[in-house]
Amino acid sequence: MAEQIRQRLAGALAPSELEVLDEGHKHAGHANAGKGHFHVRIVSAAFAGVSPLKRHRMVYEALQGLMDNGIHALSIDAGVPRG
């Protein structure tokens, strides 16, 4: 699943930095324990001039279809390139 997330985000947002972490191990005892919990850190020029809320929407749009099929929870850190 992490690789699918990487591929979707790379294709849609052409990030200069992209990190996808499977955090399922942090959710033992929760609903869907160990499955589908991810953290994404993404830096993309596509986010320039875009509010943090819209950046998150762009990430969710790129992951459409996976949110109901494999991703239970997703935390996002979305930024623009520095310099």
N, C-alpha and C positions, 0 to 999 in steps of 0.2 A: 504494500500500500504506500509506503514512504516513497518508493521509486515512482509510482504513478503520480503522486502529488508533485514530486520534483519535475517530472516530464510536463505535466499540465502547466505548472507555473512558469517553467522555462519557455515553453512555447507561447504562452499568452502575454507574458510581461517582460521577457528578455532581461532578467535580472543580472546585475553585475556581481551580486552576492546572493547565495541561496543556501539555507540550511534547513533541513527537515529532520526533526527529532521525534522518534517514537517514544512517547512518555507513558505507555501503558503500564509499566512497572510502578508508576507513582499512584495508580488508581486501584490498587488491590482493595477489594471489598465494596467497590462502587458498582453501579450498573455497568454492564459490559466490561467488567474488570479485566485489565490487561489487553483490551482490544480497542483499536480505533481512537486512541488519545494521542494527538500530535501537537507539536509546537513548530511554527514556521517563522524563520527570520529571513526576510527578503528585502533587498535594496534594489530599486529600479528607477531609472529615469522616467518611467511611465507614471510615477507617483508625484513628479514635480508639480507644484501648485495645486495639489489635490489634498483635501482634508483627510485626517486620519480615518474618519468613518467611511469616506468614499474609497480609500485604499483597501480597507477591509472588505468592502463590497466587491471591489475588483478581484481580490483574492478568491472570495466565495464564488464569484461568477466563473473564474477559471476552473474551479473545482466542482462545478455543477455536475450532478449525477453521483459524485463520490460522497457528498455530504449525507446522502440517504443510503449509501451502499459502501460501508467500510469505515467512514469517519464518524465517530461518536462525539468527539469533542476536539476543538481546534483553537489554539491560542496563536495570535498573530502579532509579530513585531515587524511593521512595514515602514521602510524609510527611503530617503532619496540619497544618491551618492553625494559625498562631501567633496568640496573642491571644485 
